[in-house]
Amino acid sequence: MRGSATLPDERITGLLDRLAAQVPRKAPDGWTRAVLTGSASRPSAGGAIDYELPAGRTARVFPDYDDLFALYRALGWNAVHVELAADPSGAYHALAIDAAVSPWMVGEGYDAVLDARR
C-alpha cells in the first residue's frame, strides 16, 4: 500500500463519523475549530480534543476512548493514530495511520494511510 491513497469502507467511515460527533458534543461555547488526536492499540488508548476559542484561547477535553478502540479493531492494524480536524459546521478531515509501522526509508513514507473527508 506504500504511496497509495485508500478510501475507507462504510464501516470505517461510520467509525470516523462517531469520532467526529464527539467534537461538537464536548465543545465549549464559541469554539471555531478543533483537532482530535488519539491513538489506540491492544493494551491502551489515549488522546485529546483541542479547541480553538476566540481571542486566542484554547481548551482541551478528552474523547471517549471506546470509539478509538472500535476504529483500531476495525482496521486490524497493530496500532492506530488518528488526527481529525473539525469545525462547527460539522465538516471534518481525518487521517489515520498504522502507528506501529516504521518508515520504509527516511523520507519515503509509511505502510498505510487512510484519509477521509466529509
N, C-alpha and C positions, 0 to 999 in steps of 0.2 A: 503494500500500500504506500510505500515511500513516494513522496512527491505528488500524491494524488489527493483530490478533494473527494469527500464522500458525503452523500446526502443521507440523513438519518431516516430510518424507517418510522412508521407511525407510532410504534411503541416508545421509541427513544424521543421522538418529538413530543409525545404526551408527557413524558417524564420531565423534559426541559420546560414545558408549559407549567407543570406543577411547581418546579423551582422558581420560575418567573413569577408565578402567582403569589409567592411569599413576599416579594419585594413591596408591592403596594399594601399588602395586608399588615406588614410590620413597620411601615414607613411613618416617620414623624411628619407633622404638618409642615407644608411648604417645601418639601423636597423637590429637587429639579432633575436629579439623575442619581442612579445607584449602580453599584457593582457588587454582585455576589461572587465571592471567591470561595471555593471549597475543594476538599479532597476527601476521597473515601477509598478504603481498602478493606480486606477481610477483618483486621482487628479494630479499626477505628475510623472515625470521620471527624472533620473539623472545618471551620470556615467562618465567614463573617459577611454581613451586608453593610457596605459603607455608603452612606447617603451624603450627597452634596445639598447644602441648605443655603438660603440667601445670606448675603454679607460674608461669604467665605467660610461659613461654619460647616461643620461635618457632624455626623452621628454614626454610631456603629451598633448593630444588633447582631444576634446570631441566628442563622437559619435553622429550620427543623431538619435534623440530620437524616431522618427516615427517607426523604426524597433523594439525598445524595447516595445513601446505601442502595436504594432501588435502582438508580442510574448505574452504579458500579456493578450490581448483579446483572442488569440487562445487557450491559456491554460485554461482560465476560472477560474484562481485562484484569491484569494483576492489581492495578490501582487506577483511579481516575482523578484528574484535576479539572475543575470546571471554572470558567470565568464567564459571567453573564452580566451584561450591561443593559440596564432598563431605564425607561423614562416614564413619567406619569401617564402618558397616552396608552401604555400597555405594550408598546413596541419593545422588542429586546433583540440582542445579538448574543449568541452563546458559542463558546468554544470549549470543547472537551478534548483532553489528550490523555493518552495512556501514560500516567505519571511514573510508571515503573520501567520505562524504556530508557535506553541511552541513545545519544545521537549516533548515527551511523559513522560519521566522521565530523570533526569540528566544523561547524558551519553548514553541514549538509542536511539538517532536518531530523525528524523523528519518524518512528514507525507508523503511527496512526494519528489522524486528525479528523475530528468531527466538527463541522461548522454549520450551525443552524441559524437562520434569520427568520423573524416573523414581522 
